[in-house]
Amino acid sequence: MKKFTTVNDIGNLDQAVKEALEVKNNRFGYSDLGRNRTLLMVFFNSSLRTRLSTQKAALNLGMNVIVLDVNQGAWKLETERGVIMDGDKAEHMLEAIPVMGSYCDIIGVRSFARFEDKRADYDEEILEQFIKYSGRPVFSMEAATRHPLQSFADLITIEEHKLTKRPKVVMTWAPHPRALPQAVPNSFAEWINAADYDFVITHPHGYELDPIFTQNARIEYDQDKALEGAAFVYAKNWAAYTDPNYGKILSTDRSWTIDSRKMALTNNAYFMHCLPVRRNMIVTDDVIESDRSIVIPEAANREISAQVVLKRMLESLK
């Protein structure tokens, strides 16, 4: 595997989950694969789970790891061609990326949507430059439009906890004080559609996602109706996608917060969230602390999803 940015890059999902469970049961069984190989993790944005889980996954495989925080300890990088660089950006990506590639074997990149230019965000300009110019296998540690490592971990978690072959999975919008990117909901929708679960997305009017990601999912604007009979509830905020409101907050309606009354509408559903979570905005304390909350096992599976991706990339280097 030379790149990992979408569900299409992982191949057969049943086989990917099977491999993930095998890795989970034997995390150090492939430690020779990464010997004398180096992973470079490039962060344009902050991280907790992605940083720790991906680094741990690389160490499980015997890799050396370099972590670069672009905005804290590196030159500010220019991303646009043709710009007169007379401002605060001292280095261009066109030089920086191949230099980074010369120091490593695999590169992970984390770069969020900026909400300045919708086309630039959805073209994944930063991530695509790494793929084009680094000369190395590249994987996304969350980009402007997708977070595939998170979604792979979500899928593994659902497969570990589901009681039926095709459970009802509901992704619900929830309020948040800041404008958040669509990357996690986009990616979750893409992976859940590919897994062919009974998938419902619920959100207020104006929060429609790009149909490229939602595809066959049922869209339900009545949250209570959407939650009826759910086996898994995935809560997440996102800012508006559609023009002219791209990147804007259209609602902070607290009635969309997931609480015990909402969960009582489900079929004793598990609660999921990618973390970090704003308590009593996204979800109430009692729900996230309940025995039906699987946010911690979900986060722990981030190590496993990253290890499968790195394992496959290392195997491609042989």
N, C-alpha and C positions, 0 to 999 in steps of 0.2 A: 504494500500500500504506500503510494507516494504522497498522498494528501488525504486529509480528513477534515471536511468542512460541512458535509451534509449526510443525511441518512443513506444516500445512494453510494457513498464511499465505503460503507461497512459491509455491503453485500447482503447475503441471506441473513435475515434477522434471527431466525431460529438457531442457525449455526453460530451467530455472534453471541447470543445469550448462552448457549451451551459452552462455548469457549470461555465466556466470562465466569461461569460457575466453576469450571475446571480451574481457572486461574485463582479464583477466590479460595478454593480448597487447597491450593498448592502455590502460594504467592512467590516462593523462591525457587520454583522448579525450572525456571528459565533464566537463572541469574547469569549463566555463561553467555547469553545472547548479547548482553550489553557491555561485556568486558572491553575496555579500551575504547568505548564509544561515548560520545558526549552529547547531552541534551542541552540546548540553549532555550530558556524560557524568557520571552520578551513581553514585558508588561507595559502597555500604554495606560492601563487603568488598574485600580486597586483590586485586591483579591485576598481571600482567606482560604476557602475550600479548594479552589482551583490550584492555588500556589502549593499548598501543603499536599494535597492528594496526588498531584502530578509529579511533584518531586519525590514523594514516597514511592509511587509506581515505578519511576525511573531507577530509584535505588534498589527496589525489589529485583529489577532486571540487571543489576550490576553496572549501571551507567554512572558516569560522571555527570554532574549537573552544574550549569552556570545560570544564574538568574540576573536579568538586566531590567531594572526599573528605568524606563526611558525618561520619565519626568523627575527622577530623583537620582542623580549621579551620572547622567549621560548628557551629551550635547542635545539641545533641542533640535528636533528633526523637521526639515521641510519636506512636505509630501507632494507638492505640486511642481510639475515641470514648467520651465519658462519664467519662474519667479525670480526677480532681482533680489538676491539674498542680502539685503542691507538692514534687516531687522534683528530680532533676538534669536533667530534660528541659524546655528553655525554650521550645520551639516545637512546634506541632502540624503534622502532615503536611497537614492540610486547608487551612492557610494557606501552608505552605512550597511545596507542589506547584504551585498556580496562580501563585505568584510566580516560581518557576523557569520555568514555561511562558511567562511574559511576557518573558523574556530570550532566548528561543531559538526555533528553528523545528522541531527534532527533538530528542527526548530518548532517551538510552540509559540503562538502569538495571541495576545489578548488586546483587543481594540474595540471599544464600544461605539455605538452610533453617537454622532455629535449633535444631531438635530439642527445642523446648519444648512445642509444641502441633502435633500431626500435622495436624489440620484446618486450622490457620492456615497451615502450610507448604504444604499441597496445594491450598489455596484461593488461594495466591499473593497474600496480602493487600497486601503492599507494592507489587508490580508492578501489580496491578489498580487500586490507588488512583491511580497515575500515569496509567494509561490513562483512568480516569474523570474525573480532576480537572485534568489539565494543559492540556487543549485542544490538544495537539500529537500528532503521530505518535510512537509509543513503540515501542522495540524492546528485547528482553531481551539483556543482556550476561552472562547467567547468572542464573537465578532459583532458587527453592527446588526446583523439580521438573524443569526443563529447561535446557539450554544450546544453543539452536538455532544460534547462530553457529558454535560448535565442530562441531556435527553436520553442518552444511552444508559446512564445510571438510573434514570427514572424508569426506563423500560425493564432493566434488570430487577429493580425493586418491585414493580408490579408483577412480573413473572414469578418472583419468590413468594408473593402474598396472595395472588389471585386464587379463587375457589372454583371458577368456571373458565372454560377455554376462551370465551369472548366476554369479558366483564364490561359493565358500563362504567366508562371513565368520563368524568365531567371536569373540564377546565373552566374555572370561573374567574372573571375579573373581580378585583377587590380594590378599595380605595387606598390612596397613598398620597403623602404630601408633596412628592416630587414627581417630575415627569420621567418615567422610566422607559428604556428602549423596548422594542417588541421582540428582541432576540430570543428570550426564553419561551414566551408563548408561541412564537413562530416555530421554533425548533420542536417544542413539545408536540404541537399539532402535526408537524411533518412526520415525526417518529410514530406517534399513536395512530395516525392514518395508515402508515406503512405496516403497522402491527395488526391492523384490521380488527381493532376492538370496536365495541359500541361506543362511539365517541360523540360527545355533546360539548359545545362551547357556548357559554352564557356570558353576556356583557350588556351594558347599557347601549342604547342607540348612539352611534358616533364612534364606537370603539371597534368597528369591524377591522379585522386583520386582512393582509394581502391574501386573496383567494388562492394564490399559488401554494400557500401553506395550509389553509383550512380545508380545501378540496372537498372531500366527501363528508366532512363533519356536519352534524346538524347544528344550526345556529338557533339558540333560544334566548329571547330577550327577557323572559320571566325566569328569574333565578330559582325561585321555589319549584317551579315546574321542572326545570332542568335537573334539579338535585334529586327528584323522586326516583328511588330505586338504585341510586348510584352505588357502585362498589368502591370507587376511588374518587376523591375530590381533590383536585389540584388547584390551589388558589394562587393567583398571580396578578399583579398590577401591570398595566402597560399604558403608555401615552397613545394619543390618537395617531392612526396611520394615514387615514384618508385626507386628501387636500380639501380645503386650505388649512386644515388644523393639524398638520403633521407635527408631532412632537409636543403637542399641547395637552394640558389637563382640562378635560371637559366636565369632570364631575369628581367630587369627593364624598359622594353619598354613602354615609355609614351604614345604611340598610343593606349594603352588599357585603359587609364584613361577615366572615364565616363564624357563626356562634353555635351553641348547643342546639338551638331551635332549628337552625338550618341543617345541622348534621342529623337531627332526628327525622328529617324527611328522607334520608337515604336508607339504603339497605345495610345499615351498620357499617358505613363506609370507612375506609382508611383515609386519613388526612395527609396530604403531601404539599410540600413547598420546597423550592430550591435553596432557600436561605441566602442572605440574612432576611429576616422577616420583621416587619413592624407590628409588634403585638398590639392588639386592640384597635388596629387599623385593618390589617389583612385578616387576622384571626384572633379570637379571644384567648385569654390565658387557659381557660378550662379545656378548650378544644386542642390546643397545641401540646398541652401537658397530659392529655388523656392517653389511655392505653391503645387508642385507635390512631394515634399520631405516629407516623413512621418517618418523620423528617430526619431523625438521626441515622437510622439504617440507610435511608436514601442518600444522605451526605456521605456516609461511609463507603457506599458503592461508587463514589466518584474515583476512589483509588483504583477500583476494579475496571471501570470503563477506560480510564487513562492507561492502565497497564495493558489491556487488550490492544488498544490503538498503538502504543509504543512497541509492543511485541510484534505486531504485524509489520510495522515500519522497519524494525530491526531485521526481521526475516527477509524483507525486500532488499536489504543492503548486502546480503550474502553474495 
